Amino acid sequence: MIRPLIVVATLMMLGSAPSTPTRGGAPVADSVAAAWRARVELATKRLEGARLDACDRAVELAFKSVEVSTKDNQRRFGLVIEIEGKAMLVAWSYNGQKLVDFSIGALPPKWFLRQVAGQKTLTVLPAELDCALDLCPPSPLANGPCPGE
């Protein structure tokens, strides 16, 4: 009779272990992961619904397939934005819940980056395509240009 109680108690303890770090014994909400999950869901809906040009489709596919990695307590959310076989690599890194950097890992030949002075939005102009895509380095989950621009 004691053995089944030990097994049940062990399962209850494993099931109740917090999946996020704790502060003062209470789980800390992971708002970054939740926000990125919501953006993945939005990308899925946008891909199923509205007609998108090649650039918008590439951005939504990239968000739908975001790659998350962790190194030295930093999480990196990486996107591969691919259009007609050419890929741009971008990533946003977080230390805990704080955004700490934006990086561009690769830019195909003849693709141009443009940022208007005094604005935050980074516009990507793929060569030979009649479309553009906007990224917001300080607000990665913005759906288009940075808020307020």
C-alpha positions in Angstrom: 0.0 0.0 0.0 2.8 2.4 0.7 4.4 1.9 -2.7 1.4 3.2 -4.7 1.3 6.3 -2.5 5.0 7.0 -3.2 4.5 6.7 -7.0 1.4 9.0 -6.9 3.3 11.5 -4.8 6.2 11.5 -7.2 4.0 12.0 -10.2 2.2 14.9 -8.5 5.6 16.5 -7.7 6.8 16.1 -11.3 3.6 17.5 -12.7 3.6 20.5 -10.5 7.2 21.5 -11.2 7.3 25.1 -12.6 8.6 25.3 -16.2 9.8 28.8 -15.8 12.2 30.4 -13.3 10.8 31.3 -10.0 11.0 34.5 -7.9 10.2 34.1 -4.3 8.8 30.7 -4.9 6.2 31.8 -7.5 6.6 31.1 -11.2 7.6 34.0 -13.3 5.5 34.5 -16.5 7.5 34.2 -19.7 6.0 37.1 -21.6 8.6 36.8 -24.4 7.8 33.2 -25.2 4.1 33.9 -25.0 4.4 36.9 -27.4 6.4 34.8 -29.9 3.8 32.0 -29.7 1.1 34.5 -30.5 3.1 35.8 -33.5 3.4 32.3 -34.8 -0.3 31.8 -34.5 -0.9 35.1 -36.3 1.5 34.0 -39.1 -0.4 30.8 -39.5 -3.8 32.7 -39.8 -2.3 35.2 -42.3 -0.9 32.4 -44.5 -4.3 30.7 -44.5 -6.3 33.8 -45.2 -5.4 37.0 -47.1 -3.6 37.1 -50.4 0.0 38.1 -49.6 2.7 39.3 -52.0 6.0 37.4 -52.1 7.6 39.6 -49.3 4.7 39.4 -46.9 4.4 35.6 -47.5 8.1 35.2 -46.8 7.9 37.1 -43.5 4.9 35.1 -42.4 6.5 31.8 -43.3 9.6 32.9 -41.4 7.6 33.7 -38.2 5.7 30.5 -38.5 9.1 28.6 -38.5 11.0 30.7 -36.0 14.0 29.0 -34.5 14.7 29.5 -30.8 18.1 28.8 -29.3 19.5 29.4 -25.8 23.1 30.1 -25.0 24.7 31.7 -21.9 21.2 32.6 -20.5 20.3 34.4 -23.7 17.5 33.3 -26.0 17.7 34.0 -29.7 14.7 34.0 -32.0 15.9 33.5 -35.5 14.1 34.0 -38.8 15.0 32.7 -42.2 13.2 35.0 -44.7 13.4 33.2 -48.0 12.2 34.5 -51.3 12.8 32.7 -54.6 15.6 30.6 -53.1 17.4 33.5 -51.6 17.5 33.8 -47.8 18.0 36.5 -45.3 18.8 35.6 -41.7 17.8 37.8 -38.8 17.6 37.3 -35.1 16.4 39.0 -31.9 18.1 38.1 -28.6 16.8 38.4 -25.1 18.3 38.3 -21.7 15.4 37.1 -19.6 12.4 39.3 -20.6 14.6 42.1 -22.0 15.4 42.5 -25.7 19.1 43.0 -26.0 20.0 43.0 -29.7 18.9 42.6 -33.3 21.3 41.0 -35.8 21.4 40.3 -39.5 23.2 37.1 -40.2 23.0 37.0 -44.0 21.7 39.2 -46.7 21.5 37.9 -50.3 23.4 39.8 -53.1 21.5 42.7 -54.5 19.1 42.9 -51.6 19.1 46.4 -50.0 18.4 47.6 -46.5 17.0 51.0 -46.0 16.3 53.0 -42.8 15.0 56.5 -42.9 16.9 58.9 -40.7 15.2 59.3 -37.3 13.0 56.2 -37.7 13.3 52.6 -36.4 11.8 50.6 -39.2 14.3 48.7 -41.4 12.9 48.2 -44.9 14.3 45.3 -46.9 14.2 45.6 -50.7 14.8 42.3 -52.4 16.4 42.7 -55.9 14.3 41.8 -58.9 11.0 41.7 -56.9 8.2 44.2 -56.8 7.8 44.1 -53.0 9.4 45.2 -49.8 9.3 44.0 -46.2 9.5 45.9 -43.0 11.3 44.8 -39.9 11.2 46.6 -36.5 14.5 45.9 -34.7 13.3 47.3 -31.3 9.8 45.6 -31.6 10.3 42.3 -33.4 6.6 41.3 -33.2 5.3 44.4 -34.9 3.2 43.4 -37.9 4.9 45.7 -40.4 6.7 49.0 -39.7 7.6 50.0 -36.1 4.6 51.3 -34.1 4.0 55.0 -34.7 5.8 55.1 -38.1 
